[in-house]
């Protein structure tokens, strides 16, 4: 493949990738977005349900996970949809066949969602037991780690499920 063709493919990849990321941010910026509210509320509910196995005092109400001594309020930026969007945009932008894309999305998105639930549970545990560490995990460490997982899953998908052209 000539350098010009490689550059064109690279430009196309980044155009599709960043275009999808921009569409994601436009989509989530609408106030009273029912899909975003459903995502946040269901994520809160599932996280609270699992936490309730270990602490029966946990209650969830929409985006709030409330315990005896600590509460988490899931809102945009804290609910974990951005790494899923990064992963999905990477899948859609990468030049591969539709079957590979479907495989990537049906395996990767649920895995990332489960990882997100685990992240929220860990944040709750950190908030209740090591409250002084909560902010660093919430605002810095976990967001970086979660994005790295999304990129790692995307790289694995490229290696295992796309053609080697």
VENURHU-V452242 format. One record per residue. RES is the residue in one letter. OMEGA is omega in radians with two decimals (* if undefined). NEAR is the number of other C-alpha atoms within 8 Angstrom. D_CENTER is the distance of its C-alpha to the mean C-alpha in Angstrom with 2 decimals. Layout:
BEGIN
{{RES & OMEGA & NEAR & D_CENTER} {RES & OMEGA & NEAR & D_CENTER}}
END
This chain:
BEGIN
{{X & -3.11 & 4 & 34.65} {X & -3.12 & 5 & 36.02} {X & -3.14 & 6 & 34.34} {X & 3.12 & 6 & 34.35} {X & 3.10 & 8 & 32.48} {X & -3.14 & 9 & 29.86} {X & 3.11 & 8 & 29.43} {X & 3.11 & 8 & 29.17} {X & 3.12 & 8 & 26.44} {X & 3.10 & 8 & 24.52} {X & 3.12 & 8 & 25.02} {X & 3.12 & 9 & 23.94} {X & -3.08 & 11 & 20.68} {X & 3.11 & 10 & 19.85} {X & 3.12 & 8 & 21.15} {X & -3.11 & 11 & 18.98} {X & -3.10 & 12 & 15.80} {X & 3.05 & 9 & 16.46} {X & 3.12 & 9 & 17.85} {X & 3.10 & 9 & 14.71} {X & 3.09 & 11 & 12.73} {X & 3.09 & 8 & 15.72} {X & 3.08 & 8 & 15.71} {X & -3.12 & 9 & 12.15} {X & 3.06 & 8 & 13.47} {X & -3.12 & 8 & 16.69} {X & -3.07 & 7 & 15.29} {X & -3.12 & 9 & 13.48} {X & 3.14 & 6 & 16.63} {X & 3.09 & 7 & 18.89} {X & -3.12 & 5 & 20.22} {X & 3.13 & 5 & 20.32} {X & -3.05 & 8 & 17.64} {X & 3.13 & 6 & 18.01} {X & 3.10 & 6 & 14.87} {X & 3.09 & 8 & 12.69} {X & 3.10 & 9 & 15.08} {X & 3.14 & 8 & 14.84} {X & -3.11 & 8 & 11.07} {X & -3.11 & 14 & 11.59} {X & 3.14 & 11 & 14.83} {X & 3.08 & 9 & 13.92} {X & 3.09 & 11 & 11.11} {X & -3.12 & 14 & 13.86} {X & -3.12 & 13 & 16.45} {X & 3.10 & 9 & 15.03} {X & 3.12 & 13 & 14.37} {X & 3.12 & 13 & 17.87} {X & 3.13 & 8 & 19.37} {X & 3.10 & 9 & 18.57} {X & -3.13 & 11 & 19.69} {X & 3.08 & 11 & 22.76} {X & -3.09 & 7 & 23.86} {X & -3.13 & 6 & 24.58} {X & -3.04 & 7 & 25.62} {X & 3.12 & 7 & 27.21} {X & -3.12 & 7 & 27.34} {X & 3.05 & 12 & 23.64} {X & 3.03 & 9 & 23.36} {X & 3.07 & 11 & 20.61} {X & -3.03 & 8 & 21.45} {X & -3.06 & 9 & 18.90} {X & -3.07 & 13 & 16.29} {X & 2.98 & 11 & 18.56} {X & -3.01 & 15 & 18.67} {X & 3.03 & 10 & 22.24} {X & -3.13 & 9 & 24.29} {X & -3.01 & 6 & 27.80} {X & -3.05 & 5 & 27.09} {X & 3.09 & 9 & 23.51} {X & 2.99 & 9 & 21.11} {X & 3.06 & 8 & 17.46} {X & 3.11 & 7 & 16.67} {X & 3.05 & 10 & 13.16} {X & -3.11 & 8 & 13.19} {X & -3.09 & 7 & 11.33} {X & -3.14 & 7 & 9.81} {X & -3.03 & 7 & 9.79} {X & 3.00 & 10 & 7.90} {X & -3.13 & 10 & 4.27} {X & -3.09 & 7 & 4.00} {X & 3.08 & 7 & 4.90} {X & 3.07 & 11 & 3.45} {X & 3.11 & 12 & 3.47} {X & 3.10 & 10 & 6.51} {X & 3.14 & 12 & 7.68} {X & -3.11 & 14 & 7.89} {X & 3.12 & 10 & 9.52} {X & 3.09 & 13 & 11.68} {X & 3.11 & 10 & 12.80} {X & -3.11 & 11 & 13.83} {X & -3.07 & 10 & 15.67} {X & -3.07 & 11 & 17.29} {X & -3.11 & 7 & 18.53} {X & 3.10 & 6 & 22.07} {X & -3.10 & 8 & 22.14} {X & -3.06 & 7 & 23.48} {X & 3.12 & 6 & 21.88} {X & 3.11 & 6 & 22.14} {X & 3.13 & 10 & 20.08} {X & 3.13 & 11 & 17.34} {X & 3.10 & 8 & 17.46} {X & -3.13 & 9 & 17.40} {X & -3.12 & 13 & 14.37} {X & -3.09 & 10 & 12.35} {X & 3.07 & 8 & 13.94} {X & -3.01 & 8 & 13.36} {X & -3.10 & 11 & 10.12} {X & 3.08 & 12 & 7.86} {X & 3.09 & 8 & 9.62} {X & 3.12 & 8 & 9.54} {X & 3.12 & 12 & 5.87} {X & 3.09 & 10 & 6.25} {X & 3.08 & 8 & 9.39} {X & 3.10 & 8 & 8.31} {X & 3.09 & 11 & 6.39} {X & 3.10 & 11 & 9.78} {X & 3.10 & 9 & 11.63} {X & -3.13 & 9 & 10.29} {X & 3.10 & 9 & 11.48} {X & 3.10 & 12 & 14.61} {X & 3.10 & 8 & 15.34} {X & 3.11 & 11 & 15.10} {X & 3.13 & 11 & 17.53} {X & 3.10 & 9 & 19.78} {X & -3.14 & 11 & 19.85} {X & -3.13 & 12 & 20.69} {X & -3.05 & 9 & 23.48} {X & -3.13 & 6 & 24.97} {X & -2.99 & 9 & 24.34} {X & -3.12 & 8 & 23.89} {X & 3.13 & 6 & 24.94} {X & -3.04 & 9 & 21.94} {X & -3.06 & 11 & 19.33} {X & -3.12 & 8 & 18.99} {X & 3.09 & 8 & 18.61} {X & -3.06 & 10 & 15.84} {X & -3.00 & 11 & 14.06} {X & -3.04 & 8 & 14.61} {X & -2.98 & 9 & 14.97} {X & -3.08 & 9 & 14.42} {X & 3.07 & 10 & 11.14} {X & 3.12 & 9 & 9.30} {X & -3.12 & 8 & 11.26} {X & -3.10 & 8 & 10.82} {X & 3.07 & 10 & 7.05} {X & 3.11 & 10 & 7.48} {X & 3.06 & 8 & 10.52} {X & 3.12 & 9 & 9.18} {X & 3.11 & 13 & 7.30} {X & 3.09 & 10 & 10.74} {X & 3.10 & 8 & 12.64} {X & 3.13 & 10 & 11.51} {X & 3.11 & 13 & 12.41} {X & 3.09 & 8 & 15.68} {X & 3.12 & 8 & 16.49} {X & 3.12 & 10 & 16.11} {X & -3.07 & 8 & 18.47} {X & -3.00 & 7 & 20.87} {X & -2.95 & 6 & 21.13} {X & 3.09 & 9 & 20.69} {X & 3.14 & 10 & 22.00} {X & -3.07 & 5 & 25.67} {X & -3.13 & 3 & 27.23} {X & * & 2 & 28.99}}
END
